[in-house]
Amino acid sequence: MKKTRIIGFYGYSGSGKTSLLERITKELSKRGLRVAVIKQSDKNADLDEEGRDTYRLIQAGAKTAAFYSSNQAVLFLKNRKDIWEIIRIIEQSGNPQIILVEGANDPKINKIRIGEKPKRENTIYTYDGDFKVLMNIILKEM
């Protein structure tokens, strides 16, 4: 089995990261690839809603809660996880061929810079609007 390709993206807020990842995800999916996306943030966030059952169970002390229905599942992990732990969980649950990480900070992840944000370690390309070149870089070694 081929190793999952992981590519990070970073840039200033408002630089178009999410819109670009949406376009990339559509293109990769159209080509038949299994794609997963991680949105990484340096801000604190609570994605569960107060009053919901999962929220109440976590408030009661659960460190992990899942909401599962006929069309989707959501996993709430209330203790901080390293990006590589999240990647392992995604690999085990969905067997993706590629994982795109928006806001990637880990120095081991190859990254694509969007805009003029200072370069991070392992930046392999600065996106200049040429989507075809970007896709060739993403699909390399796949």
N, C-alpha and C positions, 0 to 999 in steps of 0.2 A: 504494500500500500504506500502510495506517495505521501510525503509529509505535507501537512496543511501549509499553504503559503500565507504569511501574515505581512500585511503592509499597513503602515501607519500614515496618517495625514495630519498636518498641523498648519495653523495660520491664525492670524488675529481674529477675534470675534467679528462676524460680519463679512469675512473674506470669501464666503461661498463654499465652505467645507461641506456642509450638509447637502446643499444642492448638487455639488460635484459628486459626492458619494452616492446620492440617489441616482444620478445619471450612470455612474460606473456600475452600480448594483443592477440596474435595468439591463445594461449591455452584457454583463457577465451572465446574468440569469437567462437572457435571450440566447446565449451561446451554450446553455445547458449546464453551467457550473453551479454548484451548491455554494451559496454565499452566506456568510454571517457578518454582522456588523456590531461593533462595540462602540458606544459613545462614552468617552472618558472625559471627566471634568475635574477641575481642581477646586470646584465649589462644592459645599455640602448640599445635599438634596435628599428629600424624602419623597419617593415616588408612590408610596402607598397613601391612601386617603384616610384621614381620621374618621372613625366610626365604622369603617369597613371591617368585615370579619377578620381578614388577615392582619390588619392594623391592630385590632383588639388582641389577637393571639400573640402578636409580637410584643405588645405592651405588657402582656401577662408573663413574658419571659422567653418565648420561643426565639431561637437564634436564626431559624430558617422557617419560612412559611411558603407554601405554594398555593396558587389558585389554579384550578384545573377545570376546564369545561370541554364541551364537545368540539370546539373549534380552536382552542389555544390553551397554553399554560404559561403562567408567570411565576418565577421563582424570586422570592425576596430573601436576600442574605443580609442580615442585620449586623454582621461583623465585617470589618474591612477586609477585603481580599486583594491580594497582589494581582496585577494584570495577567500574570501567567497562570494563576489559579482560575481566573475567569476564562481564559483561553482553553484550559483543560476541560472545564465544565462544558463549554460550548462544543468542543471537539467530541466529547463523550455523548452529548445529547443530540447533535445534529449531523455529525460527520461532514463538516464543510470542507470544501476543497480550498477555499480562500476565506480569510478573515480580514476585514477592513476595520482599522481602529482609528476613529476620529478623535483627535486630541492626543495622539500617541506621544508619550514622554519617555518611555523606557529606552535606554541606549542600545539595547540589543535588537530592537525592532527597526527594520528598514523603513524609512519614512520618505514621504513626498511633501514638500513644502508648498504652501499656497500663499502667494503674496510675498511680502517683504519681511516677515518675521525673522529674527536672527536664526541662523541655521542651528539645528540640533544634531547631536551625534547620530551617525548612520543615515544622514539625508542622502538619498540616491538620486533625487531629481527635484527641480523646482518647476512647478507647473506654470506654463506661460500662456495657456489657452489652447494649446495644440492637443486636442483630445485623442487624436490618432496616435501620436507619439506616446502619450500617457498610457493608453491601452496596451501598446506594444511593451512598455516597461512592466506593466502589471501582469501581462500574460507570459512574460519571459519566465522560463523554467517551469511552466505548467504543462 
